[in-house]
Amino acid sequence: MRVKTVTVHGRRVAYLQAGEGPVLLLVHGIAGTCENWEAVIEPLARKHTVIAPDLPGHGASGGGAGDYSLGALASGLRDLLLVLGHERATLVGHSLGGGVAMQFSYQFPELMERLVLVSSGGLGPEVSPVLRAAALPGADLFIAATAGAGRVLGTTIGRGLGIVGMRPSADVAEVARGYASLADGERRAAFLSALRAVVAVGGQRVQAIDRLYLAAAIPVLIVWGARDRILPARHAADAHAAIPGSRLEVFEDVGHMPQIEAPQRFVAVLERFLSDTEPAHFDRQDWRKRFLGG
């Protein structure tokens, strides 16, 4: 599948696109790329227009100095949808991408059809010590020195992350690829800016818990790996309890990347959710009542 590019606000945005039908917007996590979704794009594209972008400063998308907050990343997704000619979408966000997807649903509820959170950030303070350490001042020097050794060292570090929840399997290969990409100064700067916007030494600094009640207005699916120690599975249970009508799927013997470790099951769960639910329709008065009642 060939990566396409489009220029938005003078910055290159890279993305994968396949299929026709209602739009699925797949949002990768920190240091990831659109390729994190490769195993699921083709089967999902049988009934949907699937769009998987590289977030700014990731993959083949342009980076540079700028705003890497959740709000800015969500606005970038909105702009991409408009440039590509799409009015609404179901957002599927993994890890950091889950936080971006929740922010998108908060900023642009009129564009949302459904929300799918996959091992999502922003649902509790706990996060891997590895990511907390990367948020420390000076961590960029260590990353620059080690990622520069390339994919071989990235693989070694990826295996080391297995200790905190990632098995030596397909997801570790993605960790290795993501870590190796940080040898590039622009990619490394984007990684650190995006990470530090949401993670501090004490854990996740941005959480959606106090606004999850608003998500009851749209169909929500939560997918998690039971072995995920990057973001603990109890976050999934807490979010499920906080969002009336949401669905929860926990994959046993799976770590932080269900779409990579168990792609067939992931597709089956997502397709069942899409077929069983109707797209949300934004009602401004209902939205206002939810704010007043929250």
Protein Blocks (a to p, Z undefined) as FASTA:
>chain_A
ZZddddeehiacddddededddddddddehiafklmmmmmmmmmmmpccdddddehiajb
cebjddfbfklmmmmmmmmmmmnopabdcdddehjlmmmmmmmmmmmmmlpfbdcdehig
hiajbdcfklmmmmpghklmmmmmmmmnojmlmmmmmmmmmmnopacdfklmmmmmmmmm
mmpmklmmmmmmmmmmmpcfkbcfbdcklmmmmmmmpccdddddfklckbcfklmmmmmm
mmghiacdddehiafblmlmmmmlmmmmmmmmmmmpccddddfklmmmmmmmZZ
